[in-house]
Amino acid sequence: MAENQANSVGIVETRTVKVVDSDSPLQLVSGKRLWPVEAAYETYGQPNSAGDNAVLICHALSGSAHAAGINSAGDKKPGWWDMMIGPGKAIDTNKYFVICSNFLGGCSGTTGPSSINPATGKPYNLDFPMITIADMVKVQKLLLDKLEIKQLLGVIGGSMGGMQVLQWAIEYPDFVKSAIVIASTPRLGAQAIAFDAVGRNAILADTEAGGKSTKGLATARMIGHITYLSEESMRKKFGRELRDAEKYSYDFGSEFSVETYLDYQGQSFIDRFDANSYLYITKAMDYFDLERDYGSIEKAFAQTKSRFLIVSFTSDWLFTPGQSEEMVNALVAQRKPVSYCNILSPYGHDAFLLEPEALGGLISGFLSTTLEKPKAGKPSAVSSPKGADRIKRLRVDYELIESLITPDSRVLDVGCGDGQLLINLQYDKNIEAEGIEVDQQLVGTCISKGLNIIHRDIERKLSYYPDGSFDYAILSQTLQTLKNPHQVFAELLRVAEKVIVSFPNFAHWRCRIGLLTGRAPRTKQLPFKWYDTPNIHFLSLKDFEAFCEEIGAKIETKIPLIGNSKSPVKFAPNIFAEQAIYLTSKR
Amino acid sequence: MAENQANSVGIVETRTVKVVDSDSPLQLVSGKRLWPVEAAYETYGQPNSAGDNAVLICHALSGSAHAAGINSAGDKKPGWWDMMIGPGKAIDTNKYFVICSNFLGGCSGTTGPSSINPATGKPYNLDFPMITIADMVKVQKLLLDKLEIKQLLGVIGGSMGGMQVLQWAIEYPDFVKSAIVIASTPRLGAQAIAFDAVGRNAILADTEAGGKSTKGLATARMIGHITYLSEESMRKKFGRELRDAEKYSYDFGSEFSVETYLDYQGQSFIDRFDANSYLYITKAMDYFDLERDYGSIEKAFAQTKSRFLIVSFTSDWLFTPGQSEEMVNALVAQRKPVSYCNILSPYGHDAFLLEPEALGGLISGFLSTTLEKPKAGKPSAVSSPKGADRIKRLRVDYELIESLITPDSRVLDVGCGDGQLLINLQYDKNIEAEGIEVDQQLVGTCISKGLNIIHRDIERKLSYYPDGSFDYAILSQTLQTLKNPHQVFAELLRVAEKVIVSFPNFAHWRCRIGLLTGRAPRTKQLPFKWYDTPNIHFLSLKDFEAFCEEIGAKIETKIPLIGNSKSPVKFAPNIFAEQAIYLTSKR
């Protein structure tokens, strides 16, 4: 990514400050104590007068405090997240005061295994005490205290950085206003531990042979790199290409391009990283386990007060979308404010460094609506309308649905689109809003509006929502498009006291006449051809009422409608209504 | 798996025979020559008098000639595929004469890097010439010549064994009657090459340090083991369990169960395997590439004369189902007889050693119908009927569809179920049959009937079939259940000269009256509730005819039907027909 001066933070200095001295040694989770501890950090942008614009960046395994800008005039290589941090960028240094520090156990300025052990005057190496993510976060807090930062607007981190973000939100609930957890996990699974273990094995085998591991560290880094990429991205990037030959060499040199790439990654890592740091850091990752530390993932989140944004990437097989969803589900179960987006990306785990646009949009929208709650104000119109008539129709729908909802209630909009109905309800009825939406773009729109939104197929079970989590659930013009309308509706009746449903009436007289002519009916409400329609289940008002009877739902209000009129159809609604809105509840 | 005497081949001896001597050295693909070459092998069962019951088993990376039975009276550990090979087992030694040999470059009896180099009197080690899968197969052919085997009923192999099977079918088309390729690939992708390369790197780093690699081999084996399992199976088997403690040890010992498991796998491999063999064998795998060797995968299969059975496992991420499908597609494109099944399994790549029931069923059905073509004979009834009426109805359908098909034609049945219609057509009309079916169980049924059947969702494109591959494609009672009926039908019109379609008539008078009562209609042909129906598109005879007009299909024959009568409805079919069968073609 080419950097131009205009949107770079420019030349920055990595500073170091002593955060622990012999007077009050650092108490580690392992039981050991450590002193002194120095922390390396960089800052970008300026604190504002209110002191509410500080954002902490937590880096991943091989990162450092140098997240943005360049370290000297001739420096060609900007910081590791320069694409995200800078004036006008997603983490906008014109608005935010950004801090990034090298973590405890690292090898880029903060105390770690390569630091001098004051007891011996030599580097600690394997005498360094075992550290955990919690220890790292404790050191970060000590650093922020030194910098006199009283609160964080946001803590942001990807991969192992995300673990630190989780730890921050859990351990310092009053300090953290929002937490952005990217491509991370509440704990590694067996496969990820296995990869780490093999890497450490290679390093330790080498270390035992005497001296500092180099070949072992290279092997570990190679394994790591395979897990950071996706099969798809490796196939596209390297395929079976040979480095510089047409024919096989029939020897054990590196001849496939992917081998050369790994060799390079391994070799260049040796030059810049400490093998012992690698051992300690991967072990800290393996040890990280919200379930073990707090009893369950849900309990871990019980005391948090932050807004959460959880982001995963579809092709990430190291820290999987499923692991992000576990956290989302636990937060939802605890009724904590959370948004989730699973970004479509071919880049695997590395996507958190390679999807600046999609990821940046989410971070920017989430951070800015945390700093400043979106102003109330009657929204002008539904965005991206497909014709004036549709806008009118939707406005009537929205107004009628609004009329069914009592103020100050908790509302879940299932398939909430751009979130306009929820925004209206927040403005008019002061509701507590949550949305579920399957479209990634629309999820981003909702986040930039400050809504809590979960990126998810609404046909998937809502089992993580406790019974009666909401006063209302809304299912607008969606029932007839579902594969399992029965299951979805029953789930909504469980999680909400009342469910508002709207759908087109398939027994409208135009449909009946349509079928009498011997063709699958097409009307204004049902304009599609039989083979090309999103509507895959057809029901009439009567069908829906019989269905409610069957599954034990009570119909509290029924609003059959024609055209853009707000007045309910009074006469023979099953014949004359083009669509209907129902308010239902459990019997 | 507990072995009892009853279904074991009992005590077997691994024999060794010299297949290459200095008179005619083995010409290797690399250009080098090798002599002498000995081959280690075992046999189970007896050759029959016709000499047409020989089955060759090709083993994978760490396997050996010892595939079944035990090597001595006290031997506790049976051969590596004992669950598959034995009297009454899938590869039934009462019927077949089974041979398995250690491949060239191995370390279990056949000449390899640990063999004595006659030029030096010492083991070859890294002086062994580079070998390929083609070289291995060449040696196997020399062995079979020595054993005076004139033809193979089948060649069977999983993983790298599957590569050898492919090579056999391609290089010796007249020698191989059937080829069973399990969890294999036409060539490794970048990710798999990368894992191999890292493993070799670890071994070579160790070897350079002097002496035989042990730690490096262990590291390589550990990496291998992670790739043989699935994330799911590792999670279920190990999770985050600690080996023998409640609390973390805060040191670098192996404390997670998965670490202990990998340590054990690494250590035990050192005891039984040669590190140099590992280097040569993985390189042979990396080099294997049907595309590079033959111009394209399709061209590789152009000269084959075998029946193919390709099997993959859903959770195999090393040799993926997609790679198996590439081979299936190439075979289909070449109009070669092929069956494919993607077995649902959580066990990853290792599933080829862990799914004896599902895999055994396929192998057994495929082998036995290769040995003996299923006898012609009027089938008695449709299997697993859901009521006598349904049988009658289906029989009428089948008879009418049969009446539309001319003898000796090529027929594709899309969604062929248990294959009964195709079997009937084979018997009555001597057709060349192919089926596509999404249900794994039914795929197995079709294979045991000797049909060529592809396991596949019929909504996926058929792009690999050349235009006009078939005289007829049949889509029976399926159109209305498809997500994209338009696309599927258009594809069928492309790959077949004529398409036979049957579907229920949604404009039948009972439906019309049903809708007039204001409810989604339910009839004998459409008995489902609106929210719980497989039918997600509704069409009438008129709709279908308009649709044909629109997409440029010509209706050649139209058979509107009522009840179980074979006579077409003459009067107002769009009102009175409950269903219809159409014969259509491109205009």
Interface residues (C-beta under 8 A of the other chain):
Chain A: S30 G31 K32 L126 P129 M130 R187 L188 G189 A190 Q191 I193 A194 F195 A197 V198 R200 N201 A202 L204 A205 D206 A209 K215 G216 A218 T219 M222 I223 I226 L229 E231 M234 R235 K237 F238 G239 R240 Y248 Y250 D251 F252 S254 F256 S257 V258 E259 L262 G266 L279 K283 D286 Y287 D289 R292 W317 T320 N484 P485 H486 F506 A507 C511 R512 L515 L516 G518 R519 A520 W530 Y531 D532 T533 I536 H537 F538 L539 S540 L541 K542 D543 A546 F547 N574 I575
Chain B: S30 G31 K32 L126 P129 M130 R187 L188 G189 A190 Q191 I193 A194 F195 A197 V198 R200 N201 A202 L204 A205 D206 A209 K215 G216 A218 T219 M222 I223 I226 L229 E231 M234 R235 K237 F238 G239 R240 Y248 Y250 D251 F252 S254 F256 S257 V258 E259 L262 G266 L279 K283 D286 Y287 D289 R292 W317 T320 N484 P485 H486 F506 A507 C511 R512 L515 L516 G518 R519 A520 W530 Y531 D532 T533 I536 H537 F538 L539 S540 L541 K542 D543 A546 F547 N574 I575
